[in-house]
Protein backbone atom coordinates (compact mmCIF):
# COMPACT_ATOMS: atom_id res chain seq x y z
CA UNK A 1 0.00 0.00 0.00
CA UNK A 2 1.41 3.40 -0.97
CA UNK A 3 1.97 6.18 1.52
CA UNK A 4 -0.74 8.24 -0.20
CA UNK A 5 -3.27 5.41 0.00
CA UNK A 6 -2.43 4.71 3.63
CA UNK A 7 -2.78 8.40 4.48
CA UNK A 8 -6.14 8.63 2.71
CA UNK A 9 -7.41 5.51 4.50
CA UNK A 10 -6.31 6.83 7.87
CA UNK A 11 -7.93 10.20 7.18
CA UNK A 12 -11.21 8.56 6.14
CA UNK A 13 -11.21 6.36 9.23
CA UNK A 14 -10.57 9.34 11.48
CA UNK A 15 -13.38 11.27 9.79
CA UNK A 16 -15.79 8.39 10.35
CA UNK A 17 -14.81 8.28 14.02
CA UNK A 18 -15.50 11.97 14.38
CA UNK A 19 -18.95 11.93 12.78
CA UNK A 20 -20.00 8.52 14.14
CA UNK A 21 -23.24 8.88 16.06
CA UNK A 22 -23.22 7.99 19.76
CA UNK A 23 -24.37 4.47 20.62
CA UNK A 24 -28.14 4.44 20.84
CA UNK A 25 -29.76 3.78 24.21
CA UNK A 26 -33.05 1.86 24.07
CA UNK A 27 -35.15 3.58 26.75
CA UNK A 28 -38.41 1.72 26.18
CA UNK A 29 -38.21 -0.50 29.27
CA UNK A 30 -37.15 2.40 31.48
CA UNK A 31 -39.90 4.65 30.15
CA UNK A 32 -42.50 1.92 30.74
CA UNK A 33 -41.38 1.37 34.34
CA UNK A 34 -41.36 5.09 35.09
CA UNK A 35 -44.80 5.42 33.52
CA UNK A 36 -46.16 2.74 35.84
CA UNK A 37 -44.45 4.41 38.81
CA UNK A 38 -46.13 7.73 38.02
CA UNK A 39 -49.54 6.29 37.22
CA UNK A 40 -49.70 3.88 40.16
CA UNK A 41 -47.70 5.86 42.71
CA UNK A 42 -48.85 9.41 42.08
CA UNK A 43 -52.23 8.18 40.85
CA UNK A 44 -52.98 6.40 44.11
CA UNK A 45 -51.83 9.46 46.06
CA UNK A 46 -54.15 11.65 44.00
CA UNK A 47 -57.11 9.28 44.36
CA UNK A 48 -56.68 8.95 48.13
CA UNK A 49 -55.87 12.60 48.90
CA UNK A 50 -57.92 15.69 49.55
CA UNK A 51 -61.06 16.28 51.57
CA UNK A 52 -63.17 13.88 49.50
CA UNK A 53 -60.85 11.06 48.41
CA UNK A 54 -61.97 8.69 45.69
CA UNK A 55 -60.26 5.72 47.37
CA UNK A 56 -59.48 4.85 50.97
CA UNK A 57 -55.87 3.68 50.78
CA UNK A 58 -53.22 3.33 53.48
CA UNK A 59 -50.79 6.25 53.55
CA UNK A 60 -47.76 4.07 52.88
CA UNK A 61 -49.11 2.54 49.66
CA UNK A 62 -48.59 5.44 47.17
CA UNK A 63 -44.95 5.99 48.15
CA UNK A 64 -44.31 2.24 48.09
CA UNK A 65 -45.73 1.88 44.59
CA UNK A 66 -43.80 4.93 43.44
CA UNK A 67 -40.57 3.66 44.97
CA UNK A 68 -40.88 0.21 43.40
CA UNK A 69 -41.58 1.70 39.98
CA UNK A 70 -38.74 4.22 40.18
CA UNK A 71 -36.31 1.54 41.31
CA UNK A 72 -37.32 -0.73 38.43
CA UNK A 73 -37.03 2.14 35.97
CA UNK A 74 -33.59 3.09 37.27
CA UNK A 75 -32.38 -0.50 36.88
CA UNK A 76 -33.70 -0.67 33.32
CA UNK A 77 -32.17 2.69 32.42
CA UNK A 78 -28.81 1.64 33.85
CA UNK A 79 -28.85 -1.66 31.95
CA UNK A 80 -29.72 0.10 28.70
CA UNK A 81 -26.93 2.64 29.17
CA UNK A 82 -24.39 -0.09 29.95
CA UNK A 83 -25.40 -2.03 26.83
CA UNK A 84 -24.93 1.09 24.72
CA UNK A 85 -21.49 1.75 26.22
CA UNK A 86 -20.09 -1.67 25.35
CA UNK A 87 -19.01 -0.45 21.92
CA UNK A 88 -18.23 3.09 23.03
CA UNK A 89 -14.65 4.31 23.08
CA UNK A 90 -12.77 7.49 23.91
CA UNK A 91 -14.83 10.65 24.48
CA UNK A 92 -18.14 8.82 23.95
CA UNK A 93 -17.37 6.35 26.73
CA UNK A 94 -16.28 9.15 29.05
CA UNK A 95 -19.48 11.07 28.34
CA UNK A 96 -21.56 8.04 29.30
CA UNK A 97 -19.62 7.54 32.52
CA UNK A 98 -19.98 11.18 33.54
CA UNK A 99 -23.71 11.14 32.81
CA UNK A 100 -24.08 8.02 34.94
CA UNK A 101 -22.20 9.63 37.82
CA UNK A 102 -24.41 12.73 37.50
CA UNK A 103 -27.44 10.68 38.62
CA UNK A 104 -25.73 9.77 41.90
CA UNK A 105 -24.51 13.28 42.71
CA UNK A 106 -27.80 14.91 41.67
CA UNK A 107 -29.97 12.73 43.91
CA UNK A 108 -27.49 13.00 46.78
CA UNK A 109 -27.76 16.78 46.52
CA UNK A 110 -31.57 16.55 46.33
CA UNK A 111 -31.65 14.40 49.47
CA UNK A 112 -29.50 16.90 51.38
CA UNK A 113 -31.56 19.87 50.17
CA UNK A 114 -34.95 18.38 51.08
CA UNK A 115 -33.78 16.96 54.40
CA UNK A 116 -32.10 20.23 55.37
CA UNK A 117 -35.11 22.32 54.37
CA UNK A 118 -37.50 20.10 56.32
CA UNK A 119 -35.28 20.39 59.41
CA UNK A 120 -34.80 24.15 59.04
CA UNK A 121 -38.50 24.98 58.94
CA UNK A 122 -39.47 22.18 61.35
CA UNK A 123 -42.06 20.79 58.96
CA UNK A 124 -41.31 17.10 58.19
CA UNK A 125 -44.47 16.73 56.08
CA UNK A 126 -42.98 19.02 53.46
CA UNK A 127 -40.89 16.08 52.29
CA UNK A 128 -44.01 14.37 50.94
CA UNK A 129 -44.47 17.42 48.70
CA UNK A 130 -40.87 18.09 47.70
CA UNK A 131 -39.73 14.53 46.97
CA UNK A 132 -42.20 13.85 44.14
CA UNK A 133 -41.67 17.19 42.43
CA UNK A 134 -37.96 17.42 43.28
CA UNK A 135 -37.16 13.99 41.89
CA UNK A 136 -39.12 14.69 38.69
CA UNK A 137 -37.31 18.03 38.34
CA UNK A 138 -33.88 16.44 38.79
CA UNK A 139 -34.72 13.60 36.39
CA UNK A 140 -35.94 16.15 33.88
CA UNK A 141 -32.67 18.09 34.01
CA UNK A 142 -30.66 14.88 33.69
CA UNK A 143 -32.74 13.86 30.68
CA UNK A 144 -32.04 17.25 29.11
CA UNK A 145 -28.30 16.74 29.60
CA UNK A 146 -28.42 13.16 28.29
CA UNK A 147 -30.56 14.15 25.33
CA UNK A 148 -28.12 16.90 24.36
CA UNK A 149 -25.04 14.68 24.79
CA UNK A 150 -26.55 11.74 22.89
CA UNK A 151 -28.32 13.88 20.29
CA UNK A 152 -31.67 12.44 21.30
CA UNK A 153 -34.46 15.04 20.84
CA UNK A 154 -37.10 12.71 22.32
CA UNK A 155 -35.16 12.27 25.57
CA UNK A 156 -34.43 16.00 25.66
CA UNK A 157 -38.08 16.92 25.11
CA UNK A 158 -39.27 14.48 27.76
CA UNK A 159 -36.82 16.00 30.26
CA UNK A 160 -37.99 19.51 29.47
CA UNK A 161 -41.62 18.51 29.94
CA UNK A 162 -40.95 16.74 33.25
CA UNK A 163 -38.93 19.65 34.64
CA UNK A 164 -41.60 22.22 33.76
CA UNK A 165 -44.73 20.30 34.73
CA UNK A 166 -43.35 18.97 38.03
CA UNK A 167 -42.38 22.43 39.24
CA UNK A 168 -45.61 24.01 37.97
CA UNK A 169 -47.53 21.40 39.99
CA UNK A 170 -46.24 23.07 43.16
CA UNK A 171 -48.68 25.91 42.47
CA UNK A 172 -51.58 23.51 43.09
CA UNK A 173 -52.81 21.93 46.29
CA UNK A 174 -53.47 18.31 47.14
CA UNK A 175 -54.77 16.28 45.32
CA UNK A 176 -54.44 18.40 42.14
CA UNK A 177 -50.67 18.38 42.62
CA UNK A 178 -50.58 14.58 42.32
CA UNK A 179 -53.04 14.54 39.42
CA UNK A 180 -50.67 16.76 37.42
CA UNK A 181 -47.76 14.42 38.15
CA UNK A 182 -49.90 11.40 37.24
CA UNK A 183 -51.37 12.68 34.00
CA UNK A 184 -48.63 15.01 32.74
CA UNK A 185 -45.69 12.92 33.95
CA UNK A 186 -47.09 9.44 33.49
CA UNK A 187 -48.72 10.34 30.19
CA UNK A 188 -45.45 11.79 28.89
CA UNK A 189 -43.60 8.57 29.74
CA UNK A 190 -46.24 6.48 27.96
CA UNK A 191 -45.99 8.66 24.85
CA UNK A 192 -42.18 8.56 24.97
CA UNK A 193 -42.21 4.76 25.21
CA UNK A 194 -44.40 4.60 22.11
CA UNK A 195 -42.22 7.05 20.17
CA UNK A 196 -38.95 5.43 21.21
CA UNK A 197 -39.42 2.47 18.86
CA UNK A 198 -39.82 4.80 15.89
CA UNK A 199 -36.77 6.81 16.95
CA UNK A 200 -34.61 3.70 17.18
CA UNK A 201 -35.86 2.50 13.81
CA UNK A 202 -34.91 5.78 12.15
CA UNK A 203 -31.55 5.92 13.92
CA UNK A 204 -30.48 2.51 12.57
CA UNK A 205 -31.31 3.26 8.93
C-alpha positions in Angstrom: 0.0 0.0 0.0 1.4 3.4 -1.0 2.0 6.2 1.5 -0.7 8.2 -0.2 -3.3 5.4 0.0 -2.4 4.7 3.6 -2.8 8.4 4.5 -6.1 8.6 2.7 -7.4 5.5 4.5 -6.3 6.8 7.9 -7.9 10.2 7.2 -11.2 8.6 6.1 -11.2 6.4 9.2 -10.6 9.3 11.5 -13.4 11.3 9.8 -15.8 8.4 10.3 -14.8 8.3 14.0 -15.5 12.0 14.4 -19.0 11.9 12.8 -20.0 8.5 14.1 -23.2 8.9 16.1 -23.2 8.0 19.8 -24.4 4.5 20.6 -28.1 4.4 20.8 -29.8 3.8 24.2 -33.0 1.9 24.1 -35.1 3.6 26.7 -38.4 1.7 26.2 -38.2 -0.5 29.3 -37.1 2.4 31.5 -39.9 4.7 30.1 -42.5 1.9 30.7 -41.4 1.4 34.3 -41.4 5.1 35.1 -44.8 5.4 33.5 -46.2 2.7 35.8 -44.5 4.4 38.8 -46.1 7.7 38.0 -49.5 6.3 37.2 -49.7 3.9 40.2 -47.7 5.9 42.7 -48.9 9.4 42.1 -52.2 8.2 40.9 -53.0 6.4 44.1 -51.8 9.5 46.1 -54.2 11.6 44.0 -57.1 9.3 44.4 -56.7 8.9 48.1 -55.9 12.6 48.9 -57.9 15.7 49.5 -61.1 16.3 51.6 -63.2 13.9 49.5 -60.9 11.1 48.4 -62.0 8.7 45.7 -60.3 5.7 47.4 -59.5 4.9 51.0 -55.9 3.7 50.8 -53.2 3.3 53.5 -50.8 6.2 53.6 -47.8 4.1 52.9 -49.1 2.5 49.7 -48.6 5.4 47.2 -45.0 6.0 48.2 -44.3 2.2 48.1 -45.7 1.9 44.6 -43.8 4.9 43.4 -40.6 3.7 45.0 -40.9 0.2 43.4 -41.6 1.7 40.0 -38.7 4.2 40.2 -36.3 1.5 41.3 -37.3 -0.7 38.4 -37.0 2.1 36.0 -33.6 3.1 37.3 -32.4 -0.5 36.9 -33.7 -0.7 33.3 -32.2 2.7 32.4 -28.8 1.6 33.8 -28.9 -1.7 31.9 -29.7 0.1 28.7 -26.9 2.6 29.2 -24.4 -0.1 29.9 -25.4 -2.0 26.8 -24.9 1.1 24.7 -21.5 1.7 26.2 -20.1 -1.7 25.3 -19.0 -0.5 21.9 -18.2 3.1 23.0 -14.7 4.3 23.1 -12.8 7.5 23.9 -14.8 10.7 24.5 -18.1 8.8 23.9 -17.4 6.4 26.7 -16.3 9.2 29.1 -19.5 11.1 28.3 -21.6 8.0 29.3 -19.6 7.5 32.5 -20.0 11.2 33.5 -23.7 11.1 32.8 -24.1 8.0 34.9 -22.2 9.6 37.8 -24.4 12.7 37.5 -27.4 10.7 38.6 -25.7 9.8 41.9 -24.5 13.3 42.7 -27.8 14.9 41.7 -30.0 12.7 43.9 -27.5 13.0 46.8 -27.8 16.8 46.5 -31.6 16.6 46.3 -31.6 14.4 49.5 -29.5 16.9 51.4 -31.6 19.9 50.2 -34.9 18.4 51.1 -33.8 17.0 54.4 -32.1 20.2 55.4 -35.1 22.3 54.4 -37.5 20.1 56.3 -35.3 20.4 59.4 -34.8 24.2 59.0 -38.5 25.0 58.9 -39.5 22.2 61.3 -42.1 20.8 59.0 -41.3 17.1 58.2 -44.5 16.7 56.1 -43.0 19.0 53.5 -40.9 16.1 52.3 -44.0 14.4 50.9 -44.5 17.4 48.7 -40.9 18.1 47.7 -39.7 14.5 47.0 -42.2 13.9 44.1 -41.7 17.2 42.4 -38.0 17.4 43.3 -37.2 14.0 41.9 -39.1 14.7 38.7 -37.3 18.0 38.3 -33.9 16.4 38.8 -34.7 13.6 36.4 -35.9 16.2 33.9 -32.7 18.1 34.0 -30.7 14.9 33.7 -32.7 13.9 30.7 -32.0 17.2 29.1 -28.3 16.7 29.6 -28.4 13.2 28.3 -30.6 14.2 25.3 -28.1 16.9 24.4 -25.0 14.7 24.8 -26.6 11.7 22.9 -28.3 13.9 20.3 -31.7 12.4 21.3 -34.5 15.0 20.8 -37.1 12.7 22.3 -35.2 12.3 25.6 -34.4 16.0 25.7 -38.1 16.9 25.1 -39.3 14.5 27.8 -36.8 16.0 30.3 -38.0 19.5 29.5 -41.6 18.5 29.9 -41.0 16.7 33.2 -38.9 19.7 34.6 -41.6 22.2 33.8 -44.7 20.3 34.7 -43.3 19.0 38.0 -42.4 22.4 39.2 -45.6 24.0 38.0 -47.5 21.4 40.0 -46.2 23.1 43.2 -48.7 25.9 42.5 -51.6 23.5 43.1 -52.8 21.9 46.3 -53.5 18.3 47.1 -54.8 16.3 45.3 -54.4 18.4 42.1 -50.7 18.4 42.6 -50.6 14.6 42.3 -53.0 14.5 39.4 -50.7 16.8 37.4 -47.8 14.4 38.1 -49.9 11.4 37.2 -51.4 12.7 34.0 -48.6 15.0 32.7 -45.7 12.9 33.9 -47.1 9.4 33.5 -48.7 10.3 30.2 -45.4 11.8 28.9 -43.6 8.6 29.7 -46.2 6.5 28.0 -46.0 8.7 24.9 -42.2 8.6 25.0 -42.2 4.8 25.2 -44.4 4.6 22.1 -42.2 7.1 20.2 -38.9 5.4 21.2 -39.4 2.5 18.9 -39.8 4.8 15.9 -36.8 6.8 16.9 -34.6 3.7 17.2 -35.9 2.5 13.8 -34.9 5.8 12.2 -31.5 5.9 13.9 -30.5 2.5 12.6 -31.3 3.3 8.9 
